[in-house]
Amino acid sequence: TGPTPYPQVGDSDFPCLYERYQDYFSIGIGVVKYDILTKERADLILSQFNSMTCGNEMKADAVLDYNKTISEGTEECPVLNFGQADAILRFCQKNNIPVRGHTLIWHSQTPKWFFTEGYSKASDATLVSKEVMLKRMENYIRMEMEYINSTYPGLVYAWDVVNEYFHAENTG
């Protein structure tokens, strides 16, 4: 094999992006758990980025625990599980990489059962009242932020609270 046309991490010609732009802004990356489990990817992340965002692990469909919610939750308070996010958050904490929390509310990755009476998964399930939904969202957001802030104090520097709030479909 011949020489690669691109510099490789560790080469003197490979600039450190976050150092190059540190006077202007942070250089962030979105990652999933696999990225930090692979040495080559983890090394690249550590050498180039000074901010990280979980790709999916902090979103509602990854954090809301359906089985425990059914057995232990209440109508207004679901149960959360951070098993998917913890590995990434520990990696960031260990390596002093600040995290952008992404995202608490997003229609695309919030399970339908979160919106239904009794957390039902039935296709014809009745939606909860506005009051119950507001309480569920309040409890879910509070619990996620409390867990992250108490388990990983100071790690999350910003939160994306709502993603894609406006629907892009043309209705008229």
Buried (B, 14 or more C-beta within 10 A) or exposed (E): EEEEEEEEEEEEEBEBBBEEEEEEEBBBBEBEBEBBEEEEBBEBBBBBBBBBBBBBBBBBBBBBBBEEBBEEBEEBBBBBBBEBBBBBBBBBBEEEBBBBBBBBBBEEEBBEBBBBBEBBEEEEBEEBEEEBBEBBBEBBBEBBBEBBEEBBEEBBEEBBBEBEEEEEEEEE
